[in-house]
Amino acid sequence: MTARSSAAVPIRDAPAHRATALPDFCSIRVAIVLVLAGELLAVILAIDSPGTAADRWATLGLLSVFVQLVVLSWSVLLCHARRYLGRFGDAGAAIMACLLIVGITGLVSEAAVFAARGTRLELLLPPQRHGEFLLQNLAIAAIVGAVILRYFYVQAQTRRTVEAEERARFEALQARIRPHFMFNSMNTIASLTRTDPALAEQVVEDLSDLFRDVLAEPDRPSTLARELELARRYLAIETLRLGERLRVEEHCAADRGDARVPSLLLQPLVENAVYHGIEPLVEGGTIVIETAAANGVVTVCIRNPYPDRARVARPGNHMALTNTAERLRLQFGALARIESRGEGGVFTVRLVFPYEKAAS
């Protein structure tokens, strides 16, 4: 790899999960939204109530307790019912959720009327206002519930659009990497055909096994262990071509091999190490691969010597770094980063990303 300057390729936020029409009512974020919306409704109703300022404050206190009880009841029931509502599709789930919201409001309203009997609260909820109180609450619940569900639905649709665009970009990056890998491998075979036909035949057999692994299920996330093995096999093939000029050292942690990573994450980087660092040097050099894991973070370092003279530098190094950074961003968002540095005749690429166990 050529050394130009120390750099960290920026990785921005990216969505991690597929959006659903109904939000996760078990999450704190949704609960806070519901509580704030409920309190705003209580304030509006208190301001609209008759009486003096002191009466309105007292009314606000009672309305706040009642509304928050209703809202939290919504959240608890919809938290447990979400997985079942999803079976009805987006529109059906929204309708069912709205009906549940209205039903819960009716039950809590009836409970409030029952609890007020024989107490001073009966002055606020006299028996003759029972029907009016219930119908008012049901109407407000239907309107507020529909507005809240519409808000979350629009958010979900926006996330789905963003994620679809991100997946398309990820697939485009994958499509660029795979042919590049294949063409470079074919060039390796072509060069060996002229110098050592028997070795070229062996490389063809090794590459057939390698391609079978690389091209199988291209959209499936890979693991760190699988990517390290793929890098080893690629370097083994290059060692057949370069001989003693290429040496490889590994210092890899025994754990975290099951970390989920994008497929073909390391192979373009070790290919760059060979192309930009080892090949231009007459004496060759050593590629060092290191992995470490601590505090839920995985680090992968790839080091290689690079030529001091600018005239032997080759183009194309930063394209692989940029593509790798983009693919890390699409999977991990701002929690991942890639750094590159050339210093003292050694070029280092460092990948840092959170540990996420791959699905078995």
KEPA-753668 format. One record per residue (C-alpha): residue number from 0; x, z, y. Coordinates in nm, 2 decimals. Layout:
<marses>
> pos, c1, c3, c2
> NUM, X, Z, Y
...
</marses>
This chain:
<marses>
> pos, c1, c3, c2
> 0, 0.00, 0.00, 0.00
> 1, 0.13, -0.07, 0.35
> 2, 0.17, 0.20, 0.60
> 3, 0.03, 0.14, 0.95
> 4, -0.10, 0.48, 1.08
> 5, -0.24, 0.80, 0.96
> 6, -0.61, 0.76, 0.96
> 7, -0.93, 0.92, 0.83
> 8, -1.20, 0.67, 0.77
> 9, -1.52, 0.82, 0.92
> 10, -1.81, 0.89, 0.69
> 11, -2.15, 0.94, 0.85
> 12, -2.47, 1.10, 0.72
> 13, -2.67, 0.92, 0.45
> 14, -2.99, 1.02, 0.27
> 15, -2.94, 1.16, -0.06
> 16, -3.28, 1.17, -0.21
> 17, -3.56, 0.93, -0.26
> 18, -3.85, 1.00, -0.02
> 19, -4.19, 1.09, -0.16
> 20, -4.52, 1.06, 0.03
> 21, -4.59, 1.43, 0.00
> 22, -4.32, 1.66, 0.13
> 23, -4.17, 1.95, -0.07
> 24, -4.40, 2.23, 0.04
> 25, -4.16, 2.47, -0.13
> 26, -3.89, 2.39, 0.12
> 27, -3.82, 2.62, 0.42
> 28, -3.82, 2.32, 0.66
> 29, -4.18, 2.23, 0.57
> 30, -4.29, 2.59, 0.58
> 31, -4.15, 2.63, 0.93
> 32, -4.33, 2.31, 1.05
> 33, -4.66, 2.44, 0.91
> 34, -4.61, 2.79, 1.06
> 35, -4.53, 2.64, 1.41
> 36, -4.82, 2.40, 1.39
> 37, -5.05, 2.68, 1.29
> 38, -4.93, 2.91, 1.57
> 39, -4.98, 2.63, 1.82
> 40, -5.34, 2.58, 1.70
> 41, -5.40, 2.96, 1.73
> 42, -5.27, 2.95, 2.09
> 43, -5.50, 2.65, 2.18
> 44, -5.81, 2.83, 2.02
> 45, -5.72, 3.16, 2.20
> 46, -5.69, 2.99, 2.54
> 47, -6.03, 2.82, 2.48
> 48, -6.20, 3.15, 2.39
> 49, -6.42, 3.33, 2.64
> 50, -6.34, 3.67, 2.80
> 51, -6.07, 3.82, 3.01
> 52, -5.69, 3.77, 2.97
> 53, -5.67, 4.09, 2.77
> 54, -5.95, 3.96, 2.54
> 55, -5.76, 3.64, 2.49
> 56, -5.45, 3.82, 2.39
> 57, -5.64, 4.02, 2.14
> 58, -5.81, 3.71, 2.01
> 59, -5.47, 3.54, 1.98
> 60, -5.34, 3.82, 1.76
> 61, -5.63, 3.80, 1.53
> 62, -5.63, 3.42, 1.52
> 63, -5.25, 3.42, 1.45
> 64, -5.30, 3.64, 1.15
> 65, -5.59, 3.43, 1.02
> 66, -5.43, 3.09, 1.08
> 67, -5.09, 3.19, 0.93
> 68, -5.27, 3.33, 0.62
> 69, -5.45, 2.99, 0.59
> 70, -5.13, 2.79, 0.65
> 71, -4.92, 2.99, 0.40
> 72, -5.20, 2.96, 0.15
> 73, -5.18, 2.58, 0.20
> 74, -4.80, 2.59, 0.15
> 75, -4.81, 2.80, -0.17
> 76, -5.08, 2.59, -0.34
> 77, -4.94, 2.25, -0.25
> 78, -4.60, 2.37, -0.35
> 79, -4.72, 2.42, -0.71
> 80, -4.96, 2.12, -0.71
> 81, -4.72, 1.86, -0.57
> 82, -4.60, 1.74, -0.91
> 83, -4.95, 1.69, -1.03
> 84, -5.07, 1.52, -0.71
> 85, -4.79, 1.27, -0.74
> 86, -4.97, 1.11, -1.04
> 87, -5.25, 0.98, -0.81
> 88, -5.02, 0.76, -0.60
> 89, -4.94, 0.80, -0.23
> 90, -5.30, 0.75, -0.10
> 91, -5.46, 0.95, -0.38
> 92, -5.22, 1.24, -0.34
> 93, -5.28, 1.25, 0.03
> 94, -5.66, 1.26, -0.02
> 95, -5.63, 1.53, -0.29
> 96, -5.40, 1.73, -0.07
> 97, -5.64, 1.71, 0.22
> 98, -5.93, 1.82, 0.00
> 99, -5.72, 2.12, -0.12
> 100, -5.64, 2.21, 0.24
> 101, -6.01, 2.21, 0.33
> 102, -6.10, 2.40, 0.02
> 103, -5.83, 2.67, 0.08
> 104, -5.95, 2.71, 0.44
> 105, -6.30, 2.76, 0.32
> 106, -6.20, 3.03, 0.07
> 107, -5.98, 3.21, 0.33
> 108, -6.26, 3.19, 0.59
> 109, -6.51, 3.34, 0.34
> 110, -6.26, 3.62, 0.26
> 111, -6.22, 3.69, 0.63
> 112, -6.59, 3.72, 0.68
> 113, -6.62, 3.95, 0.38
> 114, -6.33, 4.17, 0.50
> 115, -6.49, 4.20, 0.84
> 116, -6.81, 4.35, 0.72
> 117, -6.85, 4.71, 0.81
> 118, -6.55, 4.71, 1.05
> 119, -6.50, 4.65, 1.42
> 120, -6.41, 4.29, 1.34
> 121, -6.78, 4.23, 1.26
> 122, -6.83, 4.21, 1.63
> 123, -6.62, 3.89, 1.63
> 124, -6.77, 3.76, 1.31
> 125, -7.13, 3.86, 1.31
> 126, -7.34, 3.74, 1.01
> 127, -7.54, 3.50, 1.23
> 128, -7.22, 3.31, 1.31
> 129, -7.11, 3.29, 0.95
> 130, -7.21, 2.93, 0.90
> 131, -7.08, 2.82, 1.24
> 132, -6.75, 2.99, 1.17
> 133, -6.71, 2.83, 0.83
> 134, -6.80, 2.47, 0.95
> 135, -6.57, 2.50, 1.25
> 136, -6.28, 2.61, 1.03
> 137, -6.35, 2.33, 0.78
> 138, -6.36, 2.07, 1.05
> 139, -6.03, 2.19, 1.21
> 140, -5.86, 2.21, 0.87
> 141, -5.96, 1.85, 0.79
> 142, -5.83, 1.72, 1.12
> 143, -5.51, 1.93, 1.13
> 144, -5.44, 1.86, 0.76
> 145, -5.49, 1.49, 0.80
> 146, -5.25, 1.48, 1.10
> 147, -4.98, 1.69, 0.93
> 148, -5.00, 1.48, 0.61
> 149, -4.99, 1.16, 0.82
> 150, -4.68, 1.29, 1.00
> 151, -4.50, 1.36, 0.67
> 152, -4.62, 1.03, 0.52
> 153, -4.46, 0.83, 0.82
> 154, -4.14, 1.03, 0.77
> 155, -4.14, 0.95, 0.40
> 156, -4.19, 0.58, 0.47
> 157, -3.91, 0.58, 0.72
> 158, -3.67, 0.75, 0.47
> 159, -3.77, 0.50, 0.20
> 160, -3.69, 0.21, 0.43
> 161, -3.35, 0.36, 0.52
> 162, -3.27, 0.43, 0.16
> 163, -3.36, 0.08, 0.05
> 164, -3.12, -0.06, 0.32
> 165, -2.85, 0.18, 0.20
> 166, -2.89, 0.08, -0.16
> 167, -2.87, -0.29, -0.06
> 168, -2.55, -0.22, 0.12
> 169, -2.41, -0.03, -0.17
> 170, -2.49, -0.31, -0.41
> 171, -2.33, -0.56, -0.17
> 172, -2.01, -0.35, -0.17
> 173, -2.02, -0.34, -0.55
> 174, -2.07, -0.71, -0.57
> 175, -1.76, -0.76, -0.35
> 176, -1.54, -0.53, -0.56
> 177, -1.61, -0.66, -0.91
> 178, -1.53, -1.03, -0.86
> 179, -1.21, -0.93, -0.67
> 180, -1.11, -0.71, -0.97
> 181, -1.17, -1.00, -1.21
> 182, -0.99, -1.26, -1.01
> 183, -0.68, -1.04, -0.97
> 184, -0.68, -0.97, -1.35
> 185, -0.70, -1.35, -1.42
> 186, -0.40, -1.40, -1.19
> 187, -0.21, -1.14, -1.39
> 188, -0.29, -1.33, -1.71
> 189, -0.19, -1.66, -1.55
> 190, 0.15, -1.53, -1.45
> 191, 0.22, -1.39, -1.79
> 192, 0.12, -1.71, -1.96
> 193, 0.42, -1.88, -1.81
> 194, 0.67, -1.61, -1.88
> 195, 0.54, -1.43, -2.20
> 196, 0.25, -1.60, -2.38
> 197, 0.24, -1.33, -2.65
> 198, 0.21, -1.06, -2.39
> 199, -0.06, -1.26, -2.21
> 200, -0.26, -1.27, -2.53
> 201, -0.24, -0.90, -2.56
> 202, -0.34, -0.85, -2.20
> 203, -0.64, -1.08, -2.26
> 204, -0.75, -0.85, -2.54
> 205, -0.70, -0.54, -2.33
> 206, -0.89, -0.69, -2.03
> 207, -1.18, -0.78, -2.25
> 208, -1.22, -0.42, -2.34
> 209, -1.17, -0.32, -1.98
> 210, -1.43, -0.57, -1.85
> 211, -1.68, -0.45, -2.11
> 212, -1.66, -0.11, -1.96
> 213, -1.65, -0.23, -1.60
> 214, -1.94, -0.47, -1.61
> 215, -2.18, -0.26, -1.82
> 216, -2.46, -0.10, -1.62
> 217, -2.31, -0.17, -1.28
> 218, -2.58, 0.04, -1.09
> 219, -2.52, 0.35, -1.30
> 220, -2.32, 0.63, -1.12
> 221, -1.99, 0.70, -1.29
> 222, -1.79, 1.02, -1.35
> 223, -1.45, 1.12, -1.23
> 224, -1.31, 1.12, -1.58
> 225, -1.44, 0.77, -1.65
> 226, -1.29, 0.64, -1.32
> 227, -0.96, 0.80, -1.41
> 228, -0.96, 0.64, -1.75
> 229, -1.04, 0.30, -1.59
> 230, -0.75, 0.34, -1.35
> 231, -0.52, 0.43, -1.64
> 232, -0.62, 0.12, -1.84
> 233, -0.57, -0.10, -1.53
> 234, -0.23, 0.05, -1.47
> 235, -0.14, 0.01, -1.83
> 236, -0.21, -0.37, -1.81
> 237, 0.00, -0.39, -1.49
> 238, 0.28, -0.21, -1.66
> 239, 0.29, -0.48, -1.92
> 240, 0.34, -0.73, -1.64
> 241, 0.58, -0.54, -1.42
> 242, 0.77, -0.35, -1.69
> 243, 0.99, -0.06, -1.58
> 244, 0.93, -0.14, -1.21
> 245, 0.59, 0.04, -1.24
> 246, 0.58, 0.40, -1.34
> 247, 0.28, 0.63, -1.33
> 248, 0.25, 1.01, -1.30
> 249, -0.07, 1.21, -1.34
> 250, -0.14, 1.56, -1.23
> 251, -0.51, 1.60, -1.29
> 252, -0.71, 1.92, -1.32
> 253, -0.87, 1.97, -1.65
> 254, -1.22, 2.05, -1.51
> 255, -1.46, 1.86, -1.29
> 256, -1.42, 1.55, -1.49
> 257, -1.80, 1.53, -1.50
> 258, -1.82, 1.50, -1.12
> 259, -2.06, 1.22, -1.02
> 260, -1.88, 0.94, -0.83
> 261, -1.96, 0.57, -0.75
> 262, -1.84, 0.33, -1.02
> 263, -1.51, 0.15, -0.96
> 264, -1.40, 0.41, -0.71
> 265, -1.03, 0.45, -0.80
> 266, -0.94, 0.11, -0.95
> 267, -0.93, -0.08, -0.61
> 268, -0.71, 0.20, -0.47
> 269, -0.46, 0.19, -0.76
> 270, -0.47, -0.19, -0.75
> 271, -0.37, -0.17, -0.38
> 272, -0.09, 0.07, -0.47
> 273, 0.05, -0.19, -0.71
> 274, -0.01, -0.49, -0.48
> 275, 0.11, -0.34, -0.15
> 276, 0.35, -0.08, -0.27
> 277, 0.52, -0.16, -0.61
> 278, 0.53, -0.54, -0.62
> 279, 0.71, -0.59, -0.28
> 280, 0.99, -0.34, -0.39
> 281, 1.26, -0.49, -0.60
> 282, 1.33, -0.15, -0.77
> 283, 0.95, -0.08, -0.80
> 284, 0.83, 0.27, -0.78
> 285, 0.60, 0.55, -0.91
> 286, 0.23, 0.58, -0.85
> 287, 0.12, 0.94, -0.85
> 288, -0.24, 1.03, -0.92
> 289, -0.35, 1.39, -0.85
> 290, -0.69, 1.56, -0.88
> 291, -0.79, 1.91, -0.78
> 292, -1.11, 2.11, -0.75
> 293, -1.19, 2.43, -0.56
> 294, -1.49, 2.59, -0.40
> 295, -1.72, 2.31, -0.50
> 296, -1.50, 2.03, -0.35
> 297, -1.31, 1.77, -0.55
> 298, -0.99, 1.61, -0.41
> 299, -0.82, 1.30, -0.55
> 300, -0.48, 1.18, -0.41
> 301, -0.31, 0.85, -0.49
> 302, 0.05, 0.82, -0.37
> 303, 0.29, 0.52, -0.39
> 304, 0.61, 0.40, -0.22
> 305, 0.58, 0.13, 0.04
> 306, 0.84, -0.12, 0.18
> 307, 0.99, -0.02, 0.52
> 308, 1.01, -0.38, 0.64
> 309, 0.70, -0.51, 0.80
> 310, 0.77, -0.87, 0.69
> 311, 0.69, -0.78, 0.33
> 312, 0.36, -0.62, 0.42
> 313, 0.06, -0.78, 0.27
> 314, -0.30, -0.81, 0.42
> 315, -0.61, -0.67, 0.27
> 316, -0.52, -0.30, 0.23
> 317, -0.78, -0.16, 0.48
> 318, -1.06, -0.36, 0.34
> 319, -1.04, -0.16, 0.01
> 320, -1.01, 0.17, 0.21
> 321, -1.31, 0.08, 0.42
> 322, -1.52, -0.02, 0.12
> 323, -1.43, 0.30, -0.06
> 324, -1.52, 0.51, 0.24
> 325, -1.86, 0.33, 0.27
> 326, -1.94, 0.38, -0.09
> 327, -1.85, 0.75, -0.07
> 328, -2.07, 0.78, 0.25
> 329, -2.37, 0.62, 0.07
> 330, -2.35, 0.88, -0.21
> 331, -2.23, 1.20, -0.03
> 332, -2.30, 1.14, 0.34
> 333, -2.09, 1.35, 0.59
> 334, -1.98, 1.59, 0.31
> 335, -1.72, 1.33, 0.19
> 336, -1.42, 1.17, 0.36
> 337, -1.12, 0.95, 0.29
> 338, -0.78, 0.98, 0.46
> 339, -0.48, 0.75, 0.45
> 340, -0.13, 0.83, 0.57
> 341, 0.20, 0.65, 0.55
> 342, 0.50, 0.89, 0.60
> 343, 0.86, 0.90, 0.48
> 344, 0.83, 0.59, 0.27
> 345, 0.52, 0.72, 0.08
> 346, 0.16, 0.60, 0.14
> 347, -0.11, 0.86, 0.05
> 348, -0.48, 0.81, 0.01
> 349, -0.69, 1.13, -0.02
> 350, -1.05, 1.13, -0.13
> 351, -1.25, 1.45, -0.07
> 352, -1.61, 1.49, -0.18
> 353, -1.85, 1.76, -0.30
> 354, -1.88, 1.83, -0.67
> 355, -2.21, 1.71, -0.81
> 356, -2.24, 1.71, -1.19
> 357, -2.33, 1.38, -1.34
> 358, -2.65, 1.36, -1.53
> 359, -2.59, 1.37, -1.91
</marses>
